Amino acid sequence: MNGSRKSDSCVVPGKCPNKGSGAPRPAEGVEERRLTKGNPDRQNRRRTQGRGSLHNALDRIRQAARRDKQQRFTALWHHVHNADRLEMAYKRQNRKGAAGVDRVTWQSYGEKLEERLENLSGRLRCGAYRARPVRRVYIPKSDGRQRPLGVPALEDKLVQSATAEVLNAVFEQDFLGFSYGFRPGRSQHNALDALTVGLKKRKVNWVLDADIRGFFDAIDHEWLIRFLEHRIGDQRVIRHVKKWLKAGVLEDGKRIMGRRRVGASHPCWPTFTSTTSSTCGSRHGESVPRAT
């Protein structure tokens, strides 16, 4: 009834009885247990870690960033390539989103999710990960023009999403309360609500509405890196950001390289570009407007 089955693999207990064989009644030994087929030891360890450990790690980063506004973080990359965090990034993606140059969809990647995420984590850890070019598509605008959009490869989306989550833990501590653009838990609706309250409670003479034309395409990559380095000292993070900036665009079968190729569709670009305004404000005084 309790015999060995084909699907079981025996795990021998490593703990010995606390009383030796010479005692009158040796203490009861630790009972052997068996692993279910298809659940390797590494996978069991990952599941026991839980999601709470990921949030606790980010909480420690937030506390350190809040405590010292001048601190540069030199050990962040292991938070990014954590397989559990990559899995969370996968689950945040649009299940019906268009495929990038790799033609891999959300559904097809999930068919062997554990195996693929472990492989991706390993490549990120040892430096074998390579960023792919972004597939360029166009959507019509209300004025008749076309808006260019970039569709990254799925694995690039996962890594960038995980990177943005970790960097947000740092840079969220630097933003002021009236900054709403591309921030977790905030939206343009919150900004309009705050504006309404301000207009009703304070004497206001002017309301200025401004937009930076082609901001994501025109931002200077060198300055973007310099702004990130004010707080990020982990060169592995910086090196991968540079990889994404240099990956280029694939349009009509041709790979295009150049500076004006960022695009707002990358999961991490809103975090990066909002950081530039935050860093400007922190370096030149709070009178400088933050990204909103």
VENUR-V470754 format. One record per backbone hydrogen bond with DSSP energy under -1.0 kcal/mol. CO is the residue of the C=O (numbers start at 0). NH is the residue of the N-H. Records with the same first field share a line. If there is no record, write none. Layout:
# VENUR-V470754
CO: NH + NH
This chain:
# VENUR-V470754
4: 7
8: 34
10: 32
19: 22
32: 10
34: 8
35: 38
39: 43
40: 44
41: 45
42: 46
43: 47
44: 48
50: 54
51: 55
52: 56
53: 57
54: 58
55: 59
56: 60
57: 61
58: 62
59: 63
60: 64
61: 65
62: 66
63: 67
67: 70
72: 232 + 233
75: 78
76: 80
81: 85
82: 86
83: 87
84: 88
85: 89
86: 90
87: 91
89: 92
93: 96
99: 102
104: 108
105: 109
109: 112
111: 115
112: 116
113: 117
114: 118
115: 119
116: 120
117: 121
118: 122
119: 123
120: 124
121: 125
122: 127 + 128
133: 249
134: 150
136: 148
138: 146
140: 143
144: 140
146: 138
148: 136
150: 134
152: 156
153: 157
154: 158
155: 159
156: 160
157: 161
158: 162
159: 163
160: 164
161: 165
162: 166
163: 167
164: 168
166: 170
167: 171
169: 172
170: 173
175: 178
179: 182
182: 185
186: 190
187: 191
188: 192
189: 193
190: 194
191: 195
192: 196
193: 197
194: 198
195: 199
196: 200
197: 201
211: 214
213: 217
214: 218
219: 223
220: 224
221: 225
222: 226
223: 227
224: 228
226: 229
227: 230 + 231
230: 72
233: 237
234: 238
235: 239
236: 240
237: 241
238: 242
239: 243
240: 244
241: 245
247: 133
248: 255
249: 135
250: 253
253: 250
255: 248
258: 260
267: 271
268: 272
269: 273
270: 274
273: 277
274: 278
275: 279
276: 280
277: 281
278: 282
279: 283
284: 287
